[in-house]
């Protein structure tokens, strides 16, 4: 009979990385980083998130440009 004990084990990052790769348990990364409120994305998930981030940034820039263009430009050259 096999009994699993609840122990906290500290292993080095290289060993953890090797373990994750060897067991293909990539979900373990989520367990590690979620304690700090982080989320790990890989492959197409990461690319899709980056696309969404860039689109959001693009909308913010467009709004700033619109506001700047709405303000008249007054150029004072040689006038006191």
PDB file with SEQRES, HELIX, SHEET and CRYST1 records, atoms N, CA, C and O in Angstrom:
SEQRES   1 A   80  UNK UNK UNK UNK UNK UNK UNK UNK UNK UNK UNK UNK UNK          
SEQRES   2 A   80  UNK UNK UNK UNK UNK UNK UNK UNK UNK UNK UNK UNK UNK          
SEQRES   3 A   80  UNK UNK UNK UNK UNK UNK UNK UNK UNK UNK UNK UNK UNK          
SEQRES   4 A   80  UNK UNK UNK UNK UNK UNK UNK UNK UNK UNK UNK UNK UNK          
SEQRES   5 A   80  UNK UNK UNK UNK UNK UNK UNK UNK UNK UNK UNK UNK UNK          
SEQRES   6 A   80  UNK UNK UNK UNK UNK UNK UNK UNK UNK UNK UNK UNK UNK          
SEQRES   7 A   80  UNK UNK                                                      
HELIX    1 AA1 UNK A   13  UNK A   23  1                                  11    
HELIX    2 AA2 UNK A   27  UNK A   34  1                                   8    
HELIX    3 AA3 UNK A   44  UNK A   70  1                                  27    
CRYST1    1.000    1.000    1.000  90.00  90.00  90.00 P 1           1          
ATOM      1  N   UNK A   1       0.845  -1.170   0.000  1.00  0.00           N  
ATOM      2  CA  UNK A   1       0.000   0.000   0.000  1.00  0.00           C  
ATOM      3  C   UNK A   1       0.895   1.239   0.000  1.00  0.00           C  
ATOM      4  O   UNK A   1       1.871   1.315   0.746  1.00  0.00           O  
ATOM      5  N   UNK A   2       0.546   2.208  -0.850  1.00  0.00           N  
ATOM      6  CA  UNK A   2       1.316   3.435  -0.982  1.00  0.00           C  
ATOM      7  C   UNK A   2       0.554   4.569  -0.319  1.00  0.00           C  
ATOM      8  O   UNK A   2      -0.603   4.826  -0.653  1.00  0.00           O  
ATOM      9  N   UNK A   3       1.194   5.241   0.611  1.00  0.00           N  
ATOM     10  CA  UNK A   3       0.557   6.355   1.304  1.00  0.00           C  
ATOM     11  C   UNK A   3       1.319   7.625   0.971  1.00  0.00           C  
ATOM     12  O   UNK A   3       2.528   7.708   1.184  1.00  0.00           O  
ATOM     13  N   UNK A   4       0.609   8.609   0.449  1.00  0.00           N  
ATOM     14  CA  UNK A   4       1.242   9.887   0.103  1.00  0.00           C  
ATOM     15  C   UNK A   4       1.259  10.778   1.333  1.00  0.00           C  
ATOM     16  O   UNK A   4       0.236  11.002   1.979  1.00  0.00           O  
ATOM     17  N   UNK A   5       2.434  11.273   1.635  1.00  0.00           N  
ATOM     18  CA  UNK A   5       2.568  12.181   2.767  1.00  0.00           C  
ATOM     19  C   UNK A   5       2.505  13.616   2.270  1.00  0.00           C  
ATOM     20  O   UNK A   5       2.951  13.930   1.166  1.00  0.00           O  
ATOM     21  N   UNK A   6       1.953  14.463   3.090  1.00  0.00           N  
ATOM     22  CA  UNK A   6       1.868  15.878   2.744  1.00  0.00           C  
ATOM     23  C   UNK A   6       3.095  16.576   3.305  1.00  0.00           C  
ATOM     24  O   UNK A   6       3.128  16.951   4.477  1.00  0.00           O  
ATOM     25  N   UNK A   7       4.095  16.747   2.464  1.00  0.00           N  
ATOM     26  CA  UNK A   7       5.333  17.410   2.862  1.00  0.00           C  
ATOM     27  C   UNK A   7       5.618  18.544   1.901  1.00  0.00           C  
ATOM     28  O   UNK A   7       5.302  18.475   0.713  1.00  0.00           O  
ATOM     29  N   UNK A   8       6.223  19.587   2.441  1.00  0.00           N  
ATOM     30  CA  UNK A   8       6.669  20.665   1.570  1.00  0.00           C  
ATOM     31  C   UNK A   8       8.108  20.348   1.187  1.00  0.00           C  
ATOM     32  O   UNK A   8       8.964  20.129   2.044  1.00  0.00           O  
ATOM     33  N   UNK A   9       8.354  20.329  -0.119  1.00  0.00           N  
ATOM     34  CA  UNK A   9       9.678  19.982  -0.618  1.00  0.00           C  
ATOM     35  C   UNK A   9      10.234  21.166  -1.389  1.00  0.00           C  
ATOM     36  O   UNK A   9       9.555  21.731  -2.246  1.00  0.00           O  
ATOM     37  N   UNK A  10      11.464  21.537  -1.086  1.00  0.00           N  
ATOM     38  CA  UNK A  10      12.135  22.606  -1.816  1.00  0.00           C  
ATOM     39  C   UNK A  10      13.143  21.981  -2.766  1.00  0.00           C  
ATOM     40  O   UNK A  10      14.049  21.262  -2.344  1.00  0.00           O  
ATOM     41  N   UNK A  11      12.977  22.264  -4.057  1.00  0.00           N  
ATOM     42  CA  UNK A  11      13.943  21.792  -5.043  1.00  0.00           C  
ATOM     43  C   UNK A  11      14.421  22.991  -5.848  1.00  0.00           C  
ATOM     44  O   UNK A  11      13.745  24.017  -5.920  1.00  0.00           O  
ATOM     45  N   UNK A  12      15.573  22.851  -6.439  1.00  0.00           N  
ATOM     46  CA  UNK A  12      16.128  23.951  -7.229  1.00  0.00           C  
ATOM     47  C   UNK A  12      15.304  24.143  -8.501  1.00  0.00           C  
ATOM     48  O   UNK A  12      14.608  23.235  -8.957  1.00  0.00           O  
ATOM     49  N   UNK A  13      15.401  25.331  -9.050  1.00  0.00           N  
ATOM     50  CA  UNK A  13      14.668  25.634 -10.282  1.00  0.00           C  
ATOM     51  C   UNK A  13      15.082  24.725 -11.442  1.00  0.00           C  
ATOM     52  O   UNK A  13      14.209  24.223 -12.150  1.00  0.00           O  
ATOM     53  N   UNK A  14      16.385  24.496 -11.662  1.00  0.00           N  
ATOM     54  CA  UNK A  14      16.753  23.579 -12.763  1.00  0.00           C  
ATOM     55  C   UNK A  14      16.170  22.172 -12.591  1.00  0.00           C  
ATOM     56  O   UNK A  14      15.774  21.541 -13.570  1.00  0.00           O  
ATOM     57  N   UNK A  15      16.119  21.689 -11.362  1.00  0.00           N  
ATOM     58  CA  UNK A  15      15.545  20.353 -11.134  1.00  0.00           C  
ATOM     59  C   UNK A  15      14.038  20.355 -11.366  1.00  0.00           C  
ATOM     60  O   UNK A  15      13.481  19.425 -11.949  1.00  0.00           O  
ATOM     61  N   UNK A  16      13.391  21.422 -10.894  1.00  0.00           N  
ATOM     62  CA  UNK A  16      11.950  21.536 -11.112  1.00  0.00           C  
ATOM     63  C   UNK A  16      11.643  21.578 -12.607  1.00  0.00           C  
ATOM     64  O   UNK A  16      10.734  20.900 -13.087  1.00  0.00           O  
ATOM     65  N   UNK A  17      12.410  22.381 -13.328  1.00  0.00           N  
ATOM     66  CA  UNK A  17      12.230  22.509 -14.777  1.00  0.00           C  
ATOM     67  C   UNK A  17      12.410  21.149 -15.460  1.00  0.00           C  
ATOM     68  O   UNK A  17      11.623  20.780 -16.332  1.00  0.00           O  
ATOM     69  N   UNK A  18      13.432  20.422 -15.066  1.00  0.00           N  
ATOM     70  CA  UNK A  18      13.682  19.098 -15.641  1.00  0.00           C  
ATOM     71  C   UNK A  18      12.539  18.139 -15.311  1.00  0.00           C  
ATOM     72  O   UNK A  18      12.122  17.345 -16.155  1.00  0.00           O  
ATOM     73  N   UNK A  19      12.038  18.218 -14.080  1.00  0.00           N  
ATOM     74  CA  UNK A  19      10.929  17.361 -13.670  1.00  0.00           C  
ATOM     75  C   UNK A  19       9.683  17.643 -14.507  1.00  0.00           C  
ATOM     76  O   UNK A  19       9.022  16.721 -14.984  1.00  0.00           O  
ATOM     77  N   UNK A  20       9.370  18.934 -14.678  1.00  0.00           N  
ATOM     78  CA  UNK A  20       8.200  19.321 -15.471  1.00  0.00           C  
ATOM     79  C   UNK A  20       8.331  18.800 -16.896  1.00  0.00           C  
ATOM     80  O   UNK A  20       7.379  18.253 -17.453  1.00  0.00           O  
ATOM     81  N   UNK A  21       9.502  18.968 -17.478  1.00  0.00           N  
ATOM     82  CA  UNK A  21       9.717  18.490 -18.852  1.00  0.00           C  
ATOM     83  C   UNK A  21       9.629  16.975 -18.941  1.00  0.00           C  
ATOM     84  O   UNK A  21       9.005  16.439 -19.857  1.00  0.00           O  
ATOM     85  N   UNK A  22      10.250  16.285 -17.994  1.00  0.00           N  
ATOM     86  CA  UNK A  22      10.271  14.818 -18.029  1.00  0.00           C  
ATOM     87  C   UNK A  22       8.875  14.230 -17.860  1.00  0.00           C  
ATOM     88  O   UNK A  22       8.541  13.222 -18.482  1.00  0.00           O  
ATOM     89  N   UNK A  23       8.066  14.859 -17.020  1.00  0.00           N  
ATOM     90  CA  UNK A  23       6.717  14.337 -16.759  1.00  0.00           C  
ATOM     91  C   UNK A  23       5.656  14.972 -17.648  1.00  0.00           C  
ATOM     92  O   UNK A  23       4.494  14.566 -17.635  1.00  0.00           O  
ATOM     93  N   UNK A  24       6.070  15.978 -18.423  1.00  0.00           N  
ATOM     94  CA  UNK A  24       5.150  16.747 -19.264  1.00  0.00           C  
ATOM     95  C   UNK A  24       3.987  17.316 -18.449  1.00  0.00           C  
ATOM     96  O   UNK A  24       2.867  17.439 -18.946  1.00  0.00           O  
ATOM     97  N   UNK A  25       4.267  17.656 -17.201  1.00  0.00           N  
ATOM     98  CA  UNK A  25       3.261  18.243 -16.304  1.00  0.00           C  
ATOM     99  C   UNK A  25       3.433  19.762 -16.289  1.00  0.00           C  
ATOM    100  O   UNK A  25       3.752  20.356 -15.259  1.00  0.00           O  
ATOM    101  N   UNK A  26       3.215  20.375 -17.452  1.00  0.00           N  
ATOM    102  CA  UNK A  26       3.446  21.812 -17.594  1.00  0.00           C  
ATOM    103  C   UNK A  26       2.510  22.643 -16.717  1.00  0.00           C  
ATOM    104  O   UNK A  26       2.798  23.805 -16.430  1.00  0.00           O  
ATOM    105  N   UNK A  27       1.409  22.061 -16.299  1.00  0.00           N  
ATOM    106  CA  UNK A  27       0.472  22.736 -15.407  1.00  0.00           C  
ATOM    107  C   UNK A  27       1.120  23.073 -14.067  1.00  0.00           C  
ATOM    108  O   UNK A  27       0.633  23.943 -13.345  1.00  0.00           O  
ATOM    109  N   UNK A  28       2.214  22.392 -13.730  1.00  0.00           N  
ATOM    110  CA  UNK A  28       2.899  22.687 -12.466  1.00  0.00           C  
ATOM    111  C   UNK A  28       3.426  24.119 -12.427  1.00  0.00           C  
ATOM    112  O   UNK A  28       3.503  24.728 -11.360  1.00  0.00           O  
ATOM    113  N   UNK A  29       3.792  24.660 -13.605  1.00  0.00           N  
ATOM    114  CA  UNK A  29       4.247  26.057 -13.643  1.00  0.00           C  
ATOM    115  C   UNK A  29       3.138  26.975 -13.142  1.00  0.00           C  
ATOM    116  O   UNK A  29       3.403  27.927 -12.408  1.00  0.00           O  
ATOM    117  N   UNK A  30       1.893  26.692 -13.535  1.00  0.00           N  
ATOM    118  CA  UNK A  30       0.762  27.502 -13.067  1.00  0.00           C  
ATOM    119  C   UNK A  30       0.644  27.441 -11.548  1.00  0.00           C  
ATOM    120  O   UNK A  30       0.348  28.446 -10.902  1.00  0.00           O  
ATOM    121  N   UNK A  31       0.874  26.269 -10.988  1.00  0.00           N  
ATOM    122  CA  UNK A  31       0.800  26.124  -9.533  1.00  0.00           C  
ATOM    123  C   UNK A  31       1.844  27.001  -8.842  1.00  0.00           C  
ATOM    124  O   UNK A  31       1.576  27.587  -7.793  1.00  0.00           O  
ATOM    125  N   UNK A  32       3.018  27.086  -9.429  1.00  0.00           N  
ATOM    126  CA  UNK A  32       4.108  27.865  -8.830  1.00  0.00           C  
ATOM    127  C   UNK A  32       3.840  29.363  -8.926  1.00  0.00           C  
ATOM    128  O   UNK A  32       3.956  30.078  -7.931  1.00  0.00           O  
ATOM    129  N   UNK A  33       3.489  29.835 -10.103  1.00  0.00           N  
ATOM    130  CA  UNK A  33       3.351  31.282 -10.299  1.00  0.00           C  
ATOM    131  C   UNK A  33       2.020  31.831  -9.802  1.00  0.00           C  
ATOM    132  O   UNK A  33       1.920  33.030  -9.540  1.00  0.00           O  
ATOM    133  N   UNK A  34       1.001  30.997  -9.665  1.00  0.00           N  
ATOM    134  CA  UNK A  34      -0.307  31.485  -9.222  1.00  0.00           C  
ATOM    135  C   UNK A  34      -0.260  32.017  -7.796  1.00  0.00           C  
ATOM    136  O   UNK A  34      -1.083  32.856  -7.429  1.00  0.00           O  
ATOM    137  N   UNK A  35       0.677  31.551  -6.993  1.00  0.00           N  
ATOM    138  CA  UNK A  35       0.835  32.054  -5.620  1.00  0.00           C  
ATOM    139  C   UNK A  35       1.132  33.546  -5.608  1.00  0.00           C  
ATOM    140  O   UNK A  35       0.830  34.234  -4.632  1.00  0.00           O  
ATOM    141  N   UNK A  36       1.722  34.050  -6.686  1.00  0.00           N  
ATOM    142  CA  UNK A  36       2.065  35.465  -6.795  1.00  0.00           C  
ATOM    143  C   UNK A  36       1.070  36.221  -7.674  1.00  0.00           C  
ATOM    144  O   UNK A  36       1.332  37.353  -8.080  1.00  0.00           O  
ATOM    145  N   UNK A  37      -0.063  35.599  -7.966  1.00  0.00           N  
ATOM    146  CA  UNK A  37      -1.082  36.248  -8.776  1.00  0.00           C  
ATOM    147  C   UNK A  37      -0.736  36.304 -10.251  1.00  0.00           C  
ATOM    148  O   UNK A  37      -1.254  37.150 -10.980  1.00  0.00           O  
ATOM    149  N   UNK A  38       0.131  35.415 -10.694  1.00  0.00           N  
ATOM    150  CA  UNK A  38       0.563  35.393 -12.086  1.00  0.00           C  
ATOM    151  C   UNK A  38      -0.096  34.245 -12.835  1.00  0.00           C  
ATOM    152  O   UNK A  38      -0.633  33.310 -12.241  1.00  0.00           O  
ATOM    153  N   UNK A  39      -0.039  34.345 -14.148  1.00  0.00           N  
ATOM    154  CA  UNK A  39      -0.594  33.315 -15.018  1.00  0.00           C  
ATOM    155  C   UNK A  39       0.426  33.007 -16.096  1.00  0.00           C  
ATOM    156  O   UNK A  39       1.007  33.920 -16.684  1.00  0.00           O  
ATOM    157  N   UNK A  40       0.643  31.758 -16.355  1.00  0.00           N  
ATOM    158  CA  UNK A  40       1.610  31.350 -17.367  1.00  0.00           C  
ATOM    159  C   UNK A  40       0.877  30.971 -18.648  1.00  0.00           C  
ATOM    160  O   UNK A  40      -0.032  30.142 -18.639  1.00  0.00           O  
ATOM    161  N   UNK A  41       1.287  31.589 -19.741  1.00  0.00           N  
ATOM    162  CA  UNK A  41       0.719  31.274 -21.050  1.00  0.00           C  
ATOM    163  C   UNK A  41       1.817  30.708 -21.928  1.00  0.00           C  
ATOM    164  O   UNK A  41       2.977  31.104 -21.815  1.00  0.00           O  
ATOM    165  N   UNK A  42       1.455  29.786 -22.799  1.00  0.00           N  
ATOM    166  CA  UNK A  42       2.462  29.222 -23.699  1.00  0.00           C  
ATOM    167  C   UNK A  42       1.886  29.083 -25.100  1.00  0.00           C  
ATOM    168  O   UNK A  42       0.678  28.938 -25.287  1.00  0.00           O  
ATOM    169  N   UNK A  43       2.766  29.129 -26.058  1.00  0.00           N  
ATOM    170  CA  UNK A  43       2.379  28.916 -27.450  1.00  0.00           C  
ATOM    171  C   UNK A  43       1.360  29.915 -27.955  1.00  0.00           C  
ATOM    172  O   UNK A  43       1.525  31.124 -27.795  1.00  0.00           O  
ATOM    173  N   UNK A  44       0.298  29.398 -28.571  1.00  0.00           N  
ATOM    174  CA  UNK A  44      -0.733  30.248 -29.163  1.00  0.00           C  
ATOM    175  C   UNK A  44      -1.464  31.099 -28.126  1.00  0.00           C  
ATOM    176  O   UNK A  44      -1.922  32.197 -28.441  1.00  0.00           O  
ATOM    177  N   UNK A  45      -1.579  30.601 -26.886  1.00  0.00           N  
ATOM    178  CA  UNK A  45      -2.209  31.402 -25.832  1.00  0.00           C  
ATOM    179  C   UNK A  45      -1.429  32.692 -25.611  1.00  0.00           C  
ATOM    180  O   UNK A  45      -2.018  33.766 -25.486  1.00  0.00           O  
ATOM    181  N   UNK A  46      -0.116  32.585 -25.563  1.00  0.00           N  
ATOM    182  CA  UNK A  46       0.734  33.756 -25.354  1.00  0.00           C  
ATOM    183  C   UNK A  46       0.640  34.710 -26.542  1.00  0.00           C  
ATOM    184  O   UNK A  46       0.583  35.926 -26.357  1.00  0.00           O  
ATOM    185  N   UNK A  47       0.622  34.176 -27.737  1.00  0.00           N  
ATOM    186  CA  UNK A  47       0.520  35.008 -28.944  1.00  0.00           C  
ATOM    187  C   UNK A  47      -0.815  35.738 -28.976  1.00  0.00           C  
ATOM    188  O   UNK A  47      -0.865  36.924 -29.301  1.00  0.00           O  
ATOM    189  N   UNK A  48      -1.892  35.045 -28.642  1.00  0.00           N  
ATOM    190  CA  UNK A  48      -3.218  35.657 -28.622  1.00  0.00           C  
ATOM    191  C   UNK A  48      -3.291  36.766 -27.568  1.00  0.00           C  
ATOM    192  O   UNK A  48      -3.876  37.820 -27.819  1.00  0.00           O  
ATOM    193  N   UNK A  49      -2.712  36.537 -26.412  1.00  0.00           N  
ATOM    194  CA  UNK A  49      -2.689  37.560 -25.359  1.00  0.00           C  
ATOM    195  C   UNK A  49      -1.884  38.775 -25.801  1.00  0.00           C  
ATOM    196  O   UNK A  49      -2.270  39.908 -25.514  1.00  0.00           O  
ATOM    197  N   UNK A  50      -0.787  38.558 -26.487  1.00  0.00           N  
ATOM    198  CA  UNK A  50       0.040  39.665 -26.985  1.00  0.00           C  
ATOM    199  C   UNK A  50      -0.719  40.466 -28.043  1.00  0.00           C  
ATOM    200  O   UNK A  50      -0.625  41.693 -28.075  1.00  0.00           O  
ATOM    201  N   UNK A  51      -1.464  39.786 -28.904  1.00  0.00           N  
ATOM    202  CA  UNK A  51      -2.285  40.476 -29.904  1.00  0.00           C  
ATOM    203  C   UNK A  51      -3.311  41.367 -29.200  1.00  0.00           C  
ATOM    204  O   UNK A  51      -3.487  42.527 -29.573  1.00  0.00           O  
ATOM    205  N   UNK A  52      -3.982  40.832 -28.192  1.00  0.00           N  
ATOM    206  CA  UNK A  52      -4.987  41.606 -27.450  1.00  0.00           C  
ATOM    207  C   UNK A  52      -4.354  42.802 -26.753  1.00  0.00           C  
ATOM    208  O   UNK A  52      -4.935  43.887 -26.736  1.00  0.00           O  
ATOM    209  N   UNK A  53      -3.168  42.615 -26.177  1.00  0.00           N  
ATOM    210  CA  UNK A  53      -2.478  43.713 -25.505  1.00  0.00           C  
ATOM    211  C   UNK A  53      -2.129  44.817 -26.492  1.00  0.00           C  
ATOM    212  O   UNK A  53      -2.313  45.998 -26.197  1.00  0.00           O  
ATOM    213  N   UNK A  54      -1.627  44.439 -27.656  1.00  0.00           N  
ATOM    214  CA  UNK A  54      -1.269  45.425 -28.676  1.00  0.00           C  
ATOM    215  C   UNK A  54      -2.500  46.156 -29.210  1.00  0.00           C  
ATOM    216  O   UNK A  54      -2.439  47.355 -29.482  1.00  0.00           O  
ATOM    217  N   UNK A  55      -3.614  45.442 -29.361  1.00  0.00           N  
ATOM    218  CA  UNK A  55      -4.849  46.087 -29.811  1.00  0.00           C  
ATOM    219  C   UNK A  55      -5.342  47.103 -28.780  1.00  0.00           C  
ATOM    220  O   UNK A  55      -5.816  48.181 -29.138  1.00  0.00           O  
ATOM    221  N   UNK A  56      -5.226  46.752 -27.512  1.00  0.00           N  
ATOM    222  CA  UNK A  56      -5.624  47.677 -26.450  1.00  0.00           C  
ATOM    223  C   UNK A  56      -4.734  48.920 -26.473  1.00  0.00           C  
ATOM    224  O   UNK A  56      -5.221  50.043 -26.351  1.00  0.00           O  
ATOM    225  N   UNK A  57      -3.445  48.711 -26.627  1.00  0.00           N  
ATOM    226  CA  UNK A  57      -2.505  49.825 -26.711  1.00  0.00           C  
ATOM    227  C   UNK A  57      -2.814  50.694 -27.929  1.00  0.00           C  
ATOM    228  O   UNK A  57      -2.727  51.920 -27.861  1.00  0.00           O  
ATOM    229  N   UNK A  58      -3.171  50.061 -29.030  1.00  0.00           N  
ATOM    230  CA  UNK A  58      -3.513  50.775 -30.259  1.00  0.00           C  
ATOM    231  C   UNK A  58      -4.744  51.671 -30.035  1.00  0.00           C  
ATOM    232  O   UNK A  58      -4.777  52.808 -30.505  1.00  0.00           O  
ATOM    233  N   UNK A  59      -5.756  51.154 -29.316  1.00  0.00           N  
ATOM    234  CA  UNK A  59      -6.952  51.950 -29.013  1.00  0.00           C  
ATOM    235  C   UNK A  59      -6.608  53.141 -28.120  1.00  0.00           C  
ATOM    236  O   UNK A  59      -7.119  54.243 -28.319  1.00  0.00           O  
ATOM    237  N   UNK A  60      -5.740  52.913 -27.136  1.00  0.00           N  
ATOM    238  CA  UNK A  60      -5.331  53.996 -26.239  1.00  0.00           C  
ATOM    239  C   UNK A  60      -4.587  55.088 -27.002  1.00  0.00           C  
ATOM    240  O   UNK A  60      -4.812  56.276 -26.768  1.00  0.00           O  
ATOM    241  N   UNK A  61      -3.715  54.694 -27.901  1.00  0.00           N  
ATOM    242  CA  UNK A  61      -2.968  55.665 -28.716  1.00  0.00           C  
ATOM    243  C   UNK A  61      -3.930  56.428 -29.620  1.00  0.00           C  
ATOM    244  O   UNK A  61      -3.802  57.642 -29.777  1.00  0.00           O  
ATOM    245  N   UNK A  62      -4.892  55.725 -30.216  1.00  0.00           N  
ATOM    246  CA  UNK A  62      -5.875  56.381 -31.085  1.00  0.00           C  
ATOM    247  C   UNK A  62      -6.680  57.419 -30.303  1.00  0.00           C  
ATOM    248  O   UNK A  62      -6.959  58.501 -30.819  1.00  0.00           O  
ATOM    249  N   UNK A  63      -7.053  57.101 -29.070  1.00  0.00           N  
ATOM    250  CA  UNK A  63      -7.808  58.048 -28.240  1.00  0.00           C  
ATOM    251  C   UNK A  63      -6.963  59.271 -27.902  1.00  0.00           C  
ATOM    252  O   UNK A  63      -7.459  60.398 -27.922  1.00  0.00           O  
ATOM    253  N   UNK A  64      -5.687  59.050 -27.593  1.00  0.00           N  
ATOM    254  CA  UNK A  64      -4.790  60.177 -27.299  1.00  0.00           C  
ATOM    255  C   UNK A  64      -4.598  61.051 -28.526  1.00  0.00           C  
ATOM    256  O   UNK A  64      -4.604  62.277 -28.417  1.00  0.00           O  
ATOM    257  N   UNK A  65      -4.428  60.440 -29.695  1.00  0.00           N  
ATOM    258  CA  UNK A  65      -4.283  61.201 -30.936  1.00  0.00           C  
ATOM    259  C   UNK A  65      -5.536  62.020 -31.228  1.00  0.00           C  
ATOM    260  O   UNK A  65      -5.445  63.177 -31.640  1.00  0.00           O  
ATOM    261  N   UNK A  66      -6.700  61.422 -31.016  1.00  0.00           N  
ATOM    262  CA  UNK A  66      -7.962  62.122 -31.257  1.00  0.00           C  
ATOM    263  C   UNK A  66      -8.063  63.355 -30.363  1.00  0.00           C  
ATOM    264  O   UNK A  66      -8.454  64.430 -30.818  1.00  0.00           O  
ATOM    265  N   UNK A  67      -7.710  63.194 -29.092  1.00  0.00           N  
ATOM    266  CA  UNK A  67      -7.755  64.320 -28.155  1.00  0.00           C  
ATOM    267  C   UNK A  67      -6.761  65.403 -28.552  1.00  0.00           C  
ATOM    268  O   UNK A  67      -7.074  66.592 -28.476  1.00  0.00           O  
ATOM    269  N   UNK A  68      -5.577  65.005 -28.970  1.00  0.00           N  
ATOM    270  CA  UNK A  68      -4.564  65.982 -29.371  1.00  0.00           C  
ATOM    271  C   UNK A  68      -4.976  66.711 -30.644  1.00  0.00           C  
ATOM    272  O   UNK A  68      -4.747  67.914 -30.768  1.00  0.00           O  
ATOM    273  N   UNK A  69      -5.577  65.998 -31.586  1.00  0.00           N  
ATOM    274  CA  UNK A  69      -6.005  66.610 -32.848  1.00  0.00           C  
ATOM    275  C   UNK A  69      -7.187  67.559 -32.645  1.00  0.00           C  
ATOM    276  O   UNK A  69      -7.384  68.485 -33.431  1.00  0.00           O  
ATOM    277  N   UNK A  70      -7.967  67.328 -31.597  1.00  0.00           N  
ATOM    278  CA  UNK A  70      -9.133  68.166 -31.320  1.00  0.00           C  
ATOM    279  C   UNK A  70      -8.739  69.539 -30.779  1.00  0.00           C  
ATOM    280  O   UNK A  70      -9.535  70.476 -30.830  1.00  0.00           O  
ATOM    281  N   UNK A  71      -7.532  69.661 -30.270  1.00  0.00           N  
ATOM    282  CA  UNK A  71      -7.048  70.936 -29.740  1.00  0.00           C  
ATOM    283  C   UNK A  71      -6.367  71.712 -30.854  1.00  0.00           C  
ATOM    284  O   UNK A  71      -5.446  71.207 -31.497  1.00  0.00           O  
ATOM    285  N   UNK A  72      -6.824  72.957 -31.087  1.00  0.00           N  
ATOM    286  CA  UNK A  72      -6.205  73.744 -32.157  1.00  0.00           C  
ATOM    287  C   UNK A  72      -4.719  73.995 -31.894  1.00  0.00           C  
ATOM    288  O   UNK A  72      -4.287  74.135 -30.750  1.00  0.00           O  
ATOM    289  N   UNK A  73      -3.968  74.048 -32.963  1.00  0.00           N  
ATOM    290  CA  UNK A  73      -2.528  74.310 -32.866  1.00  0.00           C  
ATOM    291  C   UNK A  73      -2.306  75.793 -33.144  1.00  0.00           C  
ATOM    292  O   UNK A  73      -2.692  76.305 -34.195  1.00  0.00           O  
ATOM    293  N   UNK A  74      -1.686  76.466 -32.197  1.00  0.00           N  
ATOM    294  CA  UNK A  74      -1.376  77.887 -32.361  1.00  0.00           C  
ATOM    295  C   UNK A  74       0.132  78.029 -32.412  1.00  0.00           C  
ATOM    296  O   UNK A  74       0.822  77.796 -31.420  1.00  0.00           O  
ATOM    297  N   UNK A  75       0.631  78.406 -33.557  1.00  0.00           N  
ATOM    298  CA  UNK A  75       2.072  78.556 -33.735  1.00  0.00           C  
ATOM    299  C   UNK A  75       2.415  80.036 -33.651  1.00  0.00           C  
ATOM    300  O   UNK A  75       1.885  80.857 -34.400  1.00  0.00           O  
ATOM    301  N   UNK A  76       3.293  80.353 -32.742  1.00  0.00           N  
ATOM    302  CA  UNK A  76       3.721  81.741 -32.549  1.00  0.00           C  
ATOM    303  C   UNK A  76       5.176  81.853 -32.970  1.00  0.00           C  
ATOM    304  O   UNK A  76       6.081  81.479 -32.225  1.00  0.00           O  
ATOM    305  N   UNK A  77       5.390  82.367 -34.161  1.00  0.00           N  
ATOM    306  CA  UNK A  77       6.760  82.535 -34.647  1.00  0.00           C  
ATOM    307  C   UNK A  77       7.065  84.024 -34.727  1.00  0.00           C  
ATOM    308  O   UNK A  77       6.425  84.780 -35.458  1.00  0.00           O  
ATOM    309  N   UNK A  78       8.036  84.402 -33.970  1.00  0.00           N  
ATOM    310  CA  UNK A  78       8.457  85.789 -33.993  1.00  0.00           C  
ATOM    311  C   UNK A  78       7.447  86.737 -33.380  1.00  0.00           C  
ATOM    312  O   UNK A  78       7.620  87.952 -33.473  1.00  0.00           O  
ATOM    313  N   UNK A  79       6.409  86.228 -32.761  1.00  0.00           N  
ATOM    314  CA  UNK A  79       5.421  87.078 -32.106  1.00  0.00           C  
ATOM    315  C   UNK A  79       5.628  87.003 -30.601  1.00  0.00           C  
ATOM    316  O   UNK A  79       5.824  85.925 -30.040  1.00  0.00           O  
ATOM    317  N   UNK A  80       5.582  88.162 -29.957  1.00  0.00           N  
ATOM    318  CA  UNK A  80       5.771  88.145 -28.498  1.00  0.00           C  
ATOM    319  C   UNK A  80       4.603  87.538 -27.769  1.00  0.00           C  
ATOM    320  O   UNK A  80       4.618  87.455 -26.541  1.00  0.00           O  
TER     321      UNK A  80                                                      
END                                                                             
